[in-house]
Amino acid sequence: MKNVKDFLEKHPDQVALPDGGVLIPLNLPAQNVTRWTARRKAEVVAAVEAGMLTIPDACRRYRLSPEEYLEWERHYKAGDWLLVSASRPRQALH
C-alpha cells in the first residue's frame, strides 16, 4: 500500500490519527485509564468522529462528562491535540 489513505480506504473500520497512526476498535484506550494523555484523548475523539463510538457511549465508557468530551473534541478539531495535557486523575464511580 502506498500510504495510510489507501490502507484506510480498504479497511473502513480503521481511523487515521493526527500523528499518522491508525486506530482500530481493538486498540481503543482501556476503560480503566487513570491518566489521559493527549494521544488517548485524540483516539477517543477520532473513534467518535469515525462512528466507532457515540458521544454518550464514549462518556459512559470513559466516565467523562459531556463537557469534558466536548473540550477534547474542540482541541482535536482545532488541530492542537498535542497541546492537550493529561487531565485530572479519574476517580472510580461509587
mmCIF file as gemmi writes it, N, C-alpha and C atoms, coordinates in Angstrom:
data_model
loop_
_atom_site.group_PDB
_atom_site.id
_atom_site.type_symbol
_atom_site.label_atom_id
_atom_site.label_alt_id
_atom_site.label_comp_id
_atom_site.label_asym_id
_atom_site.label_entity_id
_atom_site.label_seq_id
_atom_site.pdbx_PDB_ins_code
_atom_site.Cartn_x
_atom_site.Cartn_y
_atom_site.Cartn_z
_atom_site.occupancy
_atom_site.B_iso_or_equiv
_atom_site.pdbx_formal_charge
_atom_site.auth_seq_id
_atom_site.auth_asym_id
_atom_site.pdbx_PDB_model_num
ATOM 1 N N . MET Axp A 1 ? 0.834 -1.171 0 1 0 ? 1 A 1
ATOM 2 C CA . MET Axp A 1 ? 0 0 0 1 0 ? 1 A 1
ATOM 3 C C . MET Axp A 1 ? 0.886 1.243 0 1 0 ? 1 A 1
ATOM 4 N N . LYS Axp A 2 ? 0.429 2.218 -0.739 1 0 ? 2 A 1
ATOM 5 C CA . LYS Axp A 2 ? 1.235 3.422 -0.895 1 0 ? 2 A 1
ATOM 6 C C . LYS Axp A 2 ? 1.27 4.285 0.351 1 0 ? 2 A 1
ATOM 7 N N . ASN Axp A 3 ? 0.127 4.418 0.995 1 0 ? 3 A 1
ATOM 8 C CA . ASN Axp A 3 ? 0.089 5.29 2.164 1 0 ? 3 A 1
ATOM 9 C C . ASN Axp A 3 ? -1.089 4.929 3.062 1 0 ? 3 A 1
ATOM 10 N N . VAL Axp A 4 ? -1.194 5.663 4.144 1 0 ? 4 A 1
ATOM 11 C CA . VAL Axp A 4 ? -2.256 5.392 5.116 1 0 ? 4 A 1
ATOM 12 C C . VAL Axp A 4 ? -3.632 5.574 4.483 1 0 ? 4 A 1
ATOM 13 N N . LYS Axp A 5 ? -3.799 6.579 3.628 1 0 ? 5 A 1
ATOM 14 C CA . LYS Axp A 5 ? -5.101 6.828 2.99 1 0 ? 5 A 1
ATOM 15 C C . LYS Axp A 5 ? -5.553 5.616 2.183 1 0 ? 5 A 1
ATOM 16 N N . ASP Axp A 6 ? -4.669 5.027 1.393 1 0 ? 6 A 1
ATOM 17 C CA . ASP Axp A 6 ? -5.015 3.83 0.622 1 0 ? 6 A 1
ATOM 18 C C . ASP Axp A 6 ? -5.403 2.68 1.553 1 0 ? 6 A 1
ATOM 19 N N . PHE Axp A 7 ? -4.659 2.525 2.624 1 0 ? 7 A 1
ATOM 20 C CA . PHE Axp A 7 ? -4.934 1.464 3.588 1 0 ? 7 A 1
ATOM 21 C C . PHE Axp A 7 ? -6.313 1.643 4.203 1 0 ? 7 A 1
ATOM 22 N N . LEU Axp A 8 ? -6.631 2.871 4.622 1 0 ? 8 A 1
ATOM 23 C CA . LEU Axp A 8 ? -7.906 3.133 5.28 1 0 ? 8 A 1
ATOM 24 C C . LEU Axp A 8 ? -9.09 2.951 4.34 1 0 ? 8 A 1
ATOM 25 N N . GLU Axp A 9 ? -8.899 3.248 3.051 1 0 ? 9 A 1
ATOM 26 C CA . GLU Axp A 9 ? -9.981 3.035 2.084 1 0 ? 9 A 1
ATOM 27 C C . GLU Axp A 9 ? -10.328 1.557 1.985 1 0 ? 9 A 1
ATOM 28 N N . LYS Axp A 10 ? -9.358 0.694 2.177 1 0 ? 10 A 1
ATOM 29 C CA . LYS Axp A 10 ? -9.58 -0.742 2.111 1 0 ? 10 A 1
ATOM 30 C C . LYS Axp A 10 ? -9.987 -1.335 3.45 1 0 ? 10 A 1
ATOM 31 N N . HIS Axp A 11 ? -9.866 -0.559 4.529 1 0 ? 11 A 1
ATOM 32 C CA . HIS Axp A 11 ? -10.206 -1.009 5.883 1 0 ? 11 A 1
ATOM 33 C C . HIS Axp A 11 ? -11.029 0.08 6.571 1 0 ? 11 A 1
ATOM 34 N N . PRO Axp A 12 ? -12.336 0.201 6.253 1 0 ? 12 A 1
ATOM 35 C CA . PRO Axp A 12 ? -13.14 1.309 6.775 1 0 ? 12 A 1
ATOM 36 C C . PRO Axp A 12 ? -13.368 1.274 8.28 1 0 ? 12 A 1
ATOM 37 N N . ASP Axp A 13 ? -13.033 0.164 8.943 1 0 ? 13 A 1
ATOM 38 C CA . ASP Axp A 13 ? -13.197 0.094 10.395 1 0 ? 13 A 1
ATOM 39 C C . ASP Axp A 13 ? -11.988 0.67 11.126 1 0 ? 13 A 1
ATOM 40 N N . GLN Axp A 14 ? -11.109 1.343 10.378 1 0 ? 14 A 1
ATOM 41 C CA . GLN Axp A 14 ? -9.906 1.912 10.962 1 0 ? 14 A 1
ATOM 42 C C . GLN Axp A 14 ? -9.878 3.409 10.693 1 0 ? 14 A 1
ATOM 43 N N . VAL Axp A 15 ? -9.251 4.152 11.597 1 0 ? 15 A 1
ATOM 44 C CA . VAL Axp A 15 ? -9.247 5.602 11.545 1 0 ? 15 A 1
ATOM 45 C C . VAL Axp A 15 ? -7.821 6.116 11.585 1 0 ? 15 A 1
ATOM 46 N N . ALA Axp A 16 ? -7.528 7.113 10.747 1 0 ? 16 A 1
ATOM 47 C CA . ALA Axp A 16 ? -6.215 7.761 10.793 1 0 ? 16 A 1
ATOM 48 C C . ALA Axp A 16 ? -6.197 8.762 11.936 1 0 ? 16 A 1
ATOM 49 N N . LEU Axp A 17 ? -5.122 8.766 12.698 1 0 ? 17 A 1
ATOM 50 C CA . LEU Axp A 17 ? -4.943 9.719 13.792 1 0 ? 17 A 1
ATOM 51 C C . LEU Axp A 17 ? -4.105 10.899 13.307 1 0 ? 17 A 1
ATOM 52 N N . PRO Axp A 18 ? -4.213 12.03 13.97 1 0 ? 18 A 1
ATOM 53 C CA . PRO Axp A 18 ? -3.456 13.211 13.536 1 0 ? 18 A 1
ATOM 54 C C . PRO Axp A 18 ? -1.945 13.003 13.459 1 0 ? 18 A 1
ATOM 55 N N . ASP Axp A 19 ? -1.423 12.067 14.252 1 0 ? 19 A 1
ATOM 56 C CA . ASP Axp A 19 ? 0.026 11.832 14.225 1 0 ? 19 A 1
ATOM 57 C C . ASP Axp A 19 ? 0.439 10.812 13.18 1 0 ? 19 A 1
ATOM 58 N N . GLY Axp A 20 ? -0.516 10.367 12.343 1 0 ? 20 A 1
ATOM 59 C CA . GLY Axp A 20 ? -0.222 9.398 11.301 1 0 ? 20 A 1
ATOM 60 C C . GLY Axp A 20 ? -0.474 7.961 11.712 1 0 ? 20 A 1
ATOM 61 N N . GLY Axp A 21 ? -0.787 7.728 12.962 1 0 ? 21 A 1
ATOM 62 C CA . GLY Axp A 21 ? -1.103 6.383 13.432 1 0 ? 21 A 1
ATOM 63 C C . GLY Axp A 21 ? -2.471 5.937 12.944 1 0 ? 21 A 1
ATOM 64 N N . VAL Axp A 22 ? -2.779 4.684 13.175 1 0 ? 22 A 1
ATOM 65 C CA . VAL Axp A 22 ? -4.063 4.117 12.768 1 0 ? 22 A 1
ATOM 66 C C . VAL Axp A 22 ? -4.743 3.535 14.002 1 0 ? 22 A 1
ATOM 67 N N . LEU Axp A 23 ? -6.026 3.861 14.155 1 0 ? 23 A 1
ATOM 68 C CA . LEU Axp A 23 ? -6.805 3.37 15.281 1 0 ? 23 A 1
ATOM 69 C C . LEU Axp A 23 ? -7.791 2.325 14.794 1 0 ? 23 A 1
ATOM 70 N N . ILE Axp A 24 ? -7.819 1.189 15.477 1 0 ? 24 A 1
ATOM 71 C CA . ILE Axp A 24 ? -8.815 0.158 15.21 1 0 ? 24 A 1
ATOM 72 C C . ILE Axp A 24 ? -9.585 -0.079 16.506 1 0 ? 24 A 1
ATOM 73 N N . PRO Axp A 25 ? -10.793 -0.641 16.428 1 0 ? 25 A 1
ATOM 74 C CA . PRO Axp A 25 ? -11.567 -0.839 17.648 1 0 ? 25 A 1
ATOM 75 C C . PRO Axp A 25 ? -10.805 -1.583 18.752 1 0 ? 25 A 1
ATOM 76 N N . LEU Axp A 26 ? -9.977 -2.531 18.37 1 0 ? 26 A 1
ATOM 77 C CA . LEU Axp A 26 ? -9.227 -3.301 19.368 1 0 ? 26 A 1
ATOM 78 C C . LEU Axp A 26 ? -8.233 -2.477 20.172 1 0 ? 26 A 1
ATOM 79 N N . ASN Axp A 27 ? -7.74 -1.382 19.59 1 0 ? 27 A 1
ATOM 80 C CA . ASN Axp A 27 ? -6.748 -0.611 20.338 1 0 ? 27 A 1
ATOM 81 C C . ASN Axp A 27 ? -7.286 0.728 20.838 1 0 ? 27 A 1
ATOM 82 N N . LEU Axp A 28 ? -8.593 0.785 21.093 1 0 ? 28 A 1
ATOM 83 C CA . LEU Axp A 28 ? -9.148 1.935 21.795 1 0 ? 28 A 1
ATOM 84 C C . LEU Axp A 28 ? -8.555 1.964 23.202 1 0 ? 28 A 1
ATOM 85 N N . PRO Axp A 29 ? -8.466 3.139 23.812 1 0 ? 29 A 1
ATOM 86 C CA . PRO Axp A 29 ? -7.952 3.172 25.188 1 0 ? 29 A 1
ATOM 87 C C . PRO Axp A 29 ? -8.769 2.259 26.105 1 0 ? 29 A 1
ATOM 88 N N . ALA Axp A 30 ? -8.107 1.697 27.089 1 0 ? 30 A 1
ATOM 89 C CA . ALA Axp A 30 ? -8.775 0.83 28.063 1 0 ? 30 A 1
ATOM 90 C C . ALA Axp A 30 ? -9.815 1.629 28.839 1 0 ? 30 A 1
ATOM 91 N N . GLN Axp A 31 ? -10.847 0.949 29.306 1 0 ? 31 A 1
ATOM 92 C CA . GLN Axp A 31 ? -11.91 1.617 30.047 1 0 ? 31 A 1
ATOM 93 C C . GLN Axp A 31 ? -11.45 2.124 31.407 1 0 ? 31 A 1
ATOM 94 N N . ASN Axp A 32 ? -10.395 1.566 31.932 1 0 ? 32 A 1
ATOM 95 C CA . ASN Axp A 32 ? -9.943 1.945 33.269 1 0 ? 32 A 1
ATOM 96 C C . ASN Axp A 32 ? -8.739 2.892 33.25 1 0 ? 32 A 1
ATOM 97 N N . VAL Axp A 33 ? -8.592 3.683 32.204 1 0 ? 33 A 1
ATOM 98 C CA . VAL Axp A 33 ? -7.485 4.635 32.111 1 0 ? 33 A 1
ATOM 99 C C . VAL Axp A 33 ? -7.566 5.617 33.277 1 0 ? 33 A 1
ATOM 100 N N . THR Axp A 34 ? -6.435 5.868 33.915 1 0 ? 34 A 1
ATOM 101 C CA . THR Axp A 34 ? -6.418 6.836 35.008 1 0 ? 34 A 1
ATOM 102 C C . THR Axp A 34 ? -5.627 8.089 34.647 1 0 ? 34 A 1
ATOM 103 N N . ARG Axp A 35 ? -4.786 7.994 33.624 1 0 ? 35 A 1
ATOM 104 C CA . ARG Axp A 35 ? -4.025 9.156 33.165 1 0 ? 35 A 1
ATOM 105 C C . ARG Axp A 35 ? -4.301 9.355 31.685 1 0 ? 35 A 1
ATOM 106 N N . TRP Axp A 36 ? -4.908 10.474 31.373 1 0 ? 36 A 1
ATOM 107 C CA . TRP Axp A 36 ? -5.292 10.747 29.99 1 0 ? 36 A 1
ATOM 108 C C . TRP Axp A 36 ? -4.227 11.556 29.28 1 0 ? 36 A 1
ATOM 109 N N . THR Axp A 37 ? -3.485 10.904 28.407 1 0 ? 37 A 1
ATOM 110 C CA . THR Axp A 37 ? -2.508 11.599 27.575 1 0 ? 37 A 1
ATOM 111 C C . THR Axp A 37 ? -3.242 12.242 26.403 1 0 ? 37 A 1
ATOM 112 N N . ALA Axp A 38 ? -2.587 13.17 25.747 1 0 ? 38 A 1
ATOM 113 C CA . ALA Axp A 38 ? -3.187 13.814 24.577 1 0 ? 38 A 1
ATOM 114 C C . ALA Axp A 38 ? -3.518 12.78 23.502 1 0 ? 38 A 1
ATOM 115 N N . ARG Axp A 39 ? -2.653 11.808 23.323 1 0 ? 39 A 1
ATOM 116 C CA . ARG Axp A 39 ? -2.907 10.785 22.307 1 0 ? 39 A 1
ATOM 117 C C . ARG Axp A 39 ? -4.161 9.979 22.632 1 0 ? 39 A 1
ATOM 118 N N . ARG Axp A 40 ? -4.335 9.586 23.873 1 0 ? 40 A 1
ATOM 119 C CA . ARG Axp A 40 ? -5.529 8.817 24.24 1 0 ? 40 A 1
ATOM 120 C C . ARG Axp A 40 ? -6.792 9.638 24.032 1 0 ? 40 A 1
ATOM 121 N N . LYS Axp A 41 ? -6.731 10.903 24.382 1 0 ? 41 A 1
ATOM 122 C CA . LYS Axp A 41 ? -7.877 11.777 24.15 1 0 ? 41 A 1
ATOM 123 C C . LYS Axp A 41 ? -8.191 11.848 22.656 1 0 ? 41 A 1
ATOM 124 N N . ALA Axp A 42 ? -7.151 12.01 21.852 1 0 ? 42 A 1
ATOM 125 C CA . ALA Axp A 42 ? -7.332 12.081 20.403 1 0 ? 42 A 1
ATOM 126 C C . ALA Axp A 42 ? -7.919 10.775 19.867 1 0 ? 42 A 1
ATOM 127 N N . GLU Axp A 43 ? -7.508 9.648 20.42 1 0 ? 43 A 1
ATOM 128 C CA . GLU Axp A 43 ? -8.046 8.354 19.989 1 0 ? 43 A 1
ATOM 129 C C . GLU Axp A 43 ? -9.536 8.255 20.268 1 0 ? 43 A 1
ATOM 130 N N . VAL Axp A 44 ? -9.963 8.735 21.436 1 0 ? 44 A 1
ATOM 131 C CA . VAL Axp A 44 ? -11.388 8.68 21.771 1 0 ? 44 A 1
ATOM 132 C C . VAL Axp A 44 ? -12.181 9.571 20.829 1 0 ? 44 A 1
ATOM 133 N N . VAL Axp A 45 ? -11.709 10.789 20.609 1 0 ? 45 A 1
ATOM 134 C CA . VAL Axp A 45 ? -12.426 11.705 19.715 1 0 ? 45 A 1
ATOM 135 C C . VAL Axp A 45 ? -12.439 11.153 18.288 1 0 ? 45 A 1
ATOM 136 N N . ALA Axp A 46 ? -11.323 10.615 17.827 1 0 ? 46 A 1
ATOM 137 C CA . ALA Axp A 46 ? -11.268 10.042 16.482 1 0 ? 46 A 1
ATOM 138 C C . ALA Axp A 46 ? -12.237 8.877 16.351 1 0 ? 46 A 1
ATOM 139 N N . ALA Axp A 47 ? -12.358 8.074 17.384 1 0 ? 47 A 1
ATOM 140 C CA . ALA Axp A 47 ? -13.29 6.941 17.357 1 0 ? 47 A 1
ATOM 141 C C . ALA Axp A 47 ? -14.729 7.436 17.244 1 0 ? 47 A 1
ATOM 142 N N . VAL Axp A 48 ? -15.053 8.504 17.954 1 0 ? 48 A 1
ATOM 143 C CA . VAL Axp A 48 ? -16.405 9.075 17.854 1 0 ? 48 A 1
ATOM 144 C C . VAL Axp A 48 ? -16.61 9.662 16.461 1 0 ? 48 A 1
ATOM 145 N N . GLU Axp A 49 ? -15.643 10.397 15.977 1 0 ? 49 A 1
ATOM 146 C CA . GLU Axp A 49 ? -15.748 11.005 14.645 1 0 ? 49 A 1
ATOM 147 C C . GLU Axp A 49 ? -15.953 9.948 13.554 1 0 ? 49 A 1
ATOM 148 N N . ALA Axp A 50 ? -15.347 8.789 13.732 1 0 ? 50 A 1
ATOM 149 C CA . ALA Axp A 50 ? -15.435 7.714 12.74 1 0 ? 50 A 1
ATOM 150 C C . ALA Axp A 50 ? -16.669 6.837 12.921 1 0 ? 50 A 1
ATOM 151 N N . GLY Axp A 51 ? -17.41 7.055 14.006 1 0 ? 51 A 1
ATOM 152 C CA . GLY Axp A 51 ? -18.594 6.242 14.245 1 0 ? 51 A 1
ATOM 153 C C . GLY Axp A 51 ? -18.335 4.948 14.996 1 0 ? 51 A 1
ATOM 154 N N . MET Axp A 52 ? -17.12 4.756 15.514 1 0 ? 52 A 1
ATOM 155 C CA . MET Axp A 52 ? -16.824 3.561 16.323 1 0 ? 52 A 1
ATOM 156 C C . MET Axp A 52 ? -17.551 3.632 17.658 1 0 ? 52 A 1
ATOM 157 N N . LEU Axp A 53 ? -17.704 4.84 18.169 1 0 ? 53 A 1
ATOM 158 C CA . LEU Axp A 53 ? -18.4 5.097 19.426 1 0 ? 53 A 1
ATOM 159 C C . LEU Axp A 53 ? -19.309 6.304 19.222 1 0 ? 53 A 1
ATOM 160 N N . THR Axp A 54 ? -20.383 6.379 19.988 1 0 ? 54 A 1
ATOM 161 C CA . THR Axp A 54 ? -21.171 7.607 20.027 1 0 ? 54 A 1
ATOM 162 C C . THR Axp A 54 ? -20.631 8.447 21.178 1 0 ? 54 A 1
ATOM 163 N N . ILE Axp A 55 ? -21.005 9.712 21.224 1 0 ? 55 A 1
ATOM 164 C CA . ILE Axp A 55 ? -20.572 10.553 22.341 1 0 ? 55 A 1
ATOM 165 C C . ILE Axp A 55 ? -21.083 9.985 23.666 1 0 ? 55 A 1
ATOM 166 N N . PRO Axp A 56 ? -22.383 9.614 23.767 1 0 ? 56 A 1
ATOM 167 C CA . PRO Axp A 56 ? -22.828 9.029 25.04 1 0 ? 56 A 1
ATOM 168 C C . PRO Axp A 56 ? -22.074 7.746 25.401 1 0 ? 56 A 1
ATOM 169 N N . ASP Axp A 57 ? -21.786 6.908 24.399 1 0 ? 57 A 1
ATOM 170 C CA . ASP Axp A 57 ? -21.016 5.681 24.661 1 0 ? 57 A 1
ATOM 171 C C . ASP Axp A 57 ? -19.623 6.014 25.187 1 0 ? 57 A 1
ATOM 172 N N . ALA Axp A 58 ? -18.97 6.979 24.556 1 0 ? 58 A 1
ATOM 173 C CA . ALA Axp A 58 ? -17.623 7.363 24.982 1 0 ? 58 A 1
ATOM 174 C C . ALA Axp A 58 ? -17.659 7.922 26.401 1 0 ? 58 A 1
ATOM 175 N N . CYS Axp A 59 ? -18.659 8.746 26.692 1 0 ? 59 A 1
ATOM 176 C CA . CYS Axp A 59 ? -18.766 9.326 28.044 1 0 ? 59 A 1
ATOM 177 C C . CYS Axp A 59 ? -18.995 8.241 29.095 1 0 ? 59 A 1
ATOM 178 N N . ARG Axp A 60 ? -19.852 7.293 28.785 1 0 ? 60 A 1
ATOM 179 C CA . ARG Axp A 60 ? -20.086 6.192 29.734 1 0 ? 60 A 1
ATOM 180 C C . ARG Axp A 60 ? -18.845 5.323 29.885 1 0 ? 60 A 1
ATOM 181 N N . ARG Axp A 61 ? -18.286 4.913 28.759 1 0 ? 61 A 1
ATOM 182 C CA . ARG Axp A 61 ? -17.138 4.003 28.771 1 0 ? 61 A 1
ATOM 183 C C . ARG Axp A 61 ? -15.955 4.586 29.546 1 0 ? 61 A 1
ATOM 184 N N . TYR Axp A 62 ? -15.713 5.892 29.359 1 0 ? 62 A 1
ATOM 185 C CA . TYR Axp A 62 ? -14.534 6.517 29.95 1 0 ? 62 A 1
ATOM 186 C C . TYR Axp A 62 ? -14.862 7.433 31.128 1 0 ? 62 A 1
ATOM 187 N N . ARG Axp A 63 ? -16.108 7.397 31.583 1 0 ? 63 A 1
ATOM 188 C CA . ARG Axp A 63 ? -16.542 8.192 32.738 1 0 ? 63 A 1
ATOM 189 C C . ARG Axp A 63 ? -16.221 9.667 32.557 1 0 ? 63 A 1
ATOM 190 N N . LEU Axp A 64 ? -16.64 10.192 31.415 1 0 ? 64 A 1
ATOM 191 C CA . LEU Axp A 64 ? -16.43 11.601 31.091 1 0 ? 64 A 1
ATOM 192 C C . LEU Axp A 64 ? -17.745 12.346 31.215 1 0 ? 64 A 1
ATOM 193 N N . SER Axp A 65 ? -17.665 13.607 31.577 1 0 ? 65 A 1
ATOM 194 C CA . SER Axp A 65 ? -18.854 14.444 31.475 1 0 ? 65 A 1
ATOM 195 C C . SER Axp A 65 ? -18.959 14.865 30.008 1 0 ? 65 A 1
ATOM 196 N N . PRO Axp A 66 ? -20.159 15.189 29.537 1 0 ? 66 A 1
ATOM 197 C CA . PRO Axp A 66 ? -20.277 15.672 28.152 1 0 ? 66 A 1
ATOM 198 C C . PRO Axp A 66 ? -19.407 16.908 27.912 1 0 ? 66 A 1
ATOM 199 N N . GLU Axp A 67 ? -19.305 17.768 28.91 1 0 ? 67 A 1
ATOM 200 C CA . GLU Axp A 67 ? -18.483 18.977 28.76 1 0 ? 67 A 1
ATOM 201 C C . GLU Axp A 67 ? -17.007 18.624 28.584 1 0 ? 67 A 1
ATOM 202 N N . GLU Axp A 68 ? -16.548 17.627 29.333 1 0 ? 68 A 1
ATOM 203 C CA . GLU Axp A 68 ? -15.151 17.208 29.217 1 0 ? 68 A 1
ATOM 204 C C . GLU Axp A 68 ? -14.881 16.642 27.822 1 0 ? 68 A 1
ATOM 205 N N . TYR Axp A 69 ? -15.797 15.789 27.34 1 0 ? 69 A 1
ATOM 206 C CA . TYR Axp A 69 ? -15.621 15.248 25.993 1 0 ? 69 A 1
ATOM 207 C C . TYR Axp A 69 ? -15.593 16.385 24.963 1 0 ? 69 A 1
ATOM 208 N N . LEU Axp A 70 ? -16.526 17.322 25.069 1 0 ? 70 A 1
ATOM 209 C CA . LEU Axp A 70 ? -16.593 18.419 24.098 1 0 ? 70 A 1
ATOM 210 C C . LEU Axp A 70 ? -15.338 19.28 24.116 1 0 ? 70 A 1
ATOM 211 N N . GLU Axp A 71 ? -14.708 19.407 25.274 1 0 ? 71 A 1
ATOM 212 C CA . GLU Axp A 71 ? -13.435 20.128 25.351 1 0 ? 71 A 1
ATOM 213 C C . GLU Axp A 71 ? -12.348 19.372 24.58 1 0 ? 71 A 1
ATOM 214 N N . TRP Axp A 72 ? -12.298 18.053 24.749 1 0 ? 72 A 1
ATOM 215 C CA . TRP Axp A 72 ? -11.336 17.243 23.981 1 0 ? 72 A 1
ATOM 216 C C . TRP Axp A 72 ? -11.598 17.405 22.49 1 0 ? 72 A 1
ATOM 217 N N . GLU Axp A 73 ? -12.87 17.343 22.124 1 0 ? 73 A 1
ATOM 218 C CA . GLU Axp A 73 ? -13.24 17.463 20.706 1 0 ? 73 A 1
ATOM 219 C C . GLU Axp A 73 ? -12.818 18.82 20.147 1 0 ? 73 A 1
ATOM 220 N N . ARG Axp A 74 ? -13.019 19.867 20.932 1 0 ? 74 A 1
ATOM 221 C CA . ARG Axp A 74 ? -12.629 21.212 20.486 1 0 ? 74 A 1
ATOM 222 C C . ARG Axp A 74 ? -11.131 21.265 20.185 1 0 ? 74 A 1
ATOM 223 N N . HIS Axp A 75 ? -10.302 20.718 21.079 1 0 ? 75 A 1
ATOM 224 C CA . HIS Axp A 75 ? -8.857 20.693 20.855 1 0 ? 75 A 1
ATOM 225 C C . HIS Axp A 75 ? -8.504 19.847 19.637 1 0 ? 75 A 1
ATOM 226 N N . TYR Axp A 76 ? -9.168 18.712 19.504 1 0 ? 76 A 1
ATOM 227 C CA . TYR Axp A 76 ? -8.902 17.807 18.382 1 0 ? 76 A 1
ATOM 228 C C . TYR Axp A 76 ? -9.196 18.5 17.054 1 0 ? 76 A 1
ATOM 229 N N . LYS Axp A 77 ? -10.373 19.131 16.962 1 0 ? 77 A 1
ATOM 230 C CA . LYS Axp A 77 ? -10.773 19.79 15.715 1 0 ? 77 A 1
ATOM 231 C C . LYS Axp A 77 ? -9.937 21.02 15.41 1 0 ? 77 A 1
ATOM 232 N N . ALA Axp A 78 ? -9.417 21.653 16.456 1 0 ? 78 A 1
ATOM 233 C CA . ALA Axp A 78 ? -8.567 22.824 16.263 1 0 ? 78 A 1
ATOM 234 C C . ALA Axp A 78 ? -7.162 22.435 15.812 1 0 ? 78 A 1
ATOM 235 N N . GLY Axp A 79 ? -6.864 21.139 15.901 1 0 ? 79 A 1
ATOM 236 C CA . GLY Axp A 79 ? -5.552 20.671 15.476 1 0 ? 79 A 1
ATOM 237 C C . GLY Axp A 79 ? -4.476 20.821 16.53 1 0 ? 79 A 1
ATOM 238 N N . ASP Axp A 80 ? -4.869 21.222 17.731 1 0 ? 80 A 1
ATOM 239 C CA . ASP Axp A 80 ? -3.865 21.384 18.777 1 0 ? 80 A 1
ATOM 240 C C . ASP Axp A 80 ? -3.939 20.249 19.785 1 0 ? 80 A 1
ATOM 241 N N . TRP Axp A 81 ? -4.299 19.049 19.311 1 0 ? 81 A 1
ATOM 242 C CA . TRP Axp A 81 ? -4.438 17.891 20.2 1 0 ? 81 A 1
ATOM 243 C C . TRP Axp A 81 ? -3.147 17.562 20.929 1 0 ? 81 A 1
ATOM 244 N N . LEU Axp A 82 ? -2.021 17.899 20.364 1 0 ? 82 A 1
ATOM 245 C CA . LEU Axp A 82 ? -0.747 17.621 21.04 1 0 ? 82 A 1
ATOM 246 C C . LEU Axp A 82 ? -0.543 18.522 22.252 1 0 ? 82 A 1
ATOM 247 N N . LEU Axp A 83 ? -1.287 19.628 22.306 1 0 ? 83 A 1
ATOM 248 C CA . LEU Axp A 83 ? -1.128 20.561 23.409 1 0 ? 83 A 1
ATOM 249 C C . LEU Axp A 83 ? -2.019 20.216 24.597 1 0 ? 83 A 1
ATOM 250 N N . VAL Axp A 84 ? -2.926 19.261 24.404 1 0 ? 84 A 1
ATOM 251 C CA . VAL Axp A 84 ? -3.84 18.888 25.485 1 0 ? 84 A 1
ATOM 252 C C . VAL Axp A 84 ? -3.076 18.007 26.457 1 0 ? 84 A 1
ATOM 253 N N . SER Axp A 85 ? -2.857 18.495 27.647 1 0 ? 85 A 1
ATOM 254 C CA . SER Axp A 85 ? -2.068 17.728 28.618 1 0 ? 85 A 1
ATOM 255 C C . SER Axp A 85 ? -2.94 16.72 29.341 1 0 ? 85 A 1
ATOM 256 N N . ALA Axp A 86 ? -2.31 15.921 30.148 1 0 ? 86 A 1
ATOM 257 C CA . ALA Axp A 86 ? -3.045 14.921 30.923 1 0 ? 86 A 1
ATOM 258 C C . ALA Axp A 86 ? -4.077 15.621 31.799 1 0 ? 86 A 1
ATOM 259 N N . SER Axp A 87 ? -5.264 15.064 31.833 1 0 ? 87 A 1
ATOM 260 C CA . SER Axp A 87 ? -6.332 15.668 32.618 1 0 ? 87 A 1
ATOM 261 C C . SER Axp A 87 ? -6.276 15.183 34.054 1 0 ? 87 A 1
ATOM 262 N N . ARG Axp A 88 ? -7.24 15.622 34.798 1 0 ? 88 A 1
ATOM 263 C CA . ARG Axp A 88 ? -7.332 15.21 36.196 1 0 ? 88 A 1
ATOM 264 C C . ARG Axp A 88 ? -7.352 13.695 36.285 1 0 ? 88 A 1
ATOM 265 N N . PRO Axp A 89 ? -6.805 13.126 37.343 1 0 ? 89 A 1
ATOM 266 C CA . PRO Axp A 89 ? -6.9 11.674 37.51 1 0 ? 89 A 1
ATOM 267 C C . PRO Axp A 89 ? -8.356 11.249 37.594 1 0 ? 89 A 1
ATOM 268 N N . ARG Axp A 90 ? -8.664 10.142 36.996 1 0 ? 90 A 1
ATOM 269 C CA . ARG Axp A 90 ? -10.035 9.64 37.001 1 0 ? 90 A 1
ATOM 270 C C . ARG Axp A 90 ? -10.327 9.007 38.353 1 0 ? 90 A 1
ATOM 271 N N . GLN Axp A 91 ? -11.513 9.252 38.88 1 0 ? 91 A 1
ATOM 272 C CA . GLN Axp A 91 ? -11.914 8.649 40.138 1 0 ? 91 A 1
ATOM 273 C C . GLN Axp A 91 ? -12.958 7.595 39.867 1 0 ? 91 A 1
ATOM 274 N N . ALA Axp A 92 ? -12.889 6.519 40.588 1 0 ? 92 A 1
ATOM 275 C CA . ALA Axp A 92 ? -13.875 5.453 40.424 1 0 ? 92 A 1
ATOM 276 C C . ALA Axp A 92 ? -15.247 5.956 40.836 1 0 ? 92 A 1
ATOM 277 N N . LEU Axp A 93 ? -16.261 5.542 40.089 1 0 ? 93 A 1
ATOM 278 C CA . LEU Axp A 93 ? -17.626 5.885 40.448 1 0 ? 93 A 1
ATOM 279 C C . LEU Axp A 93 ? -18.091 4.935 41.533 1 0 ? 93 A 1
ATOM 280 N N . HIS Axp A 94 ? -18.746 5.462 42.535 1 0 ? 94 A 1
ATOM 281 C CA . HIS Axp A 94 ? -19.226 4.614 43.645 1 0 ? 94 A 1
ATOM 282 C C . HIS Axp A 94 ? -20.697 4.389 43.532 1 0 ? 94 A 1
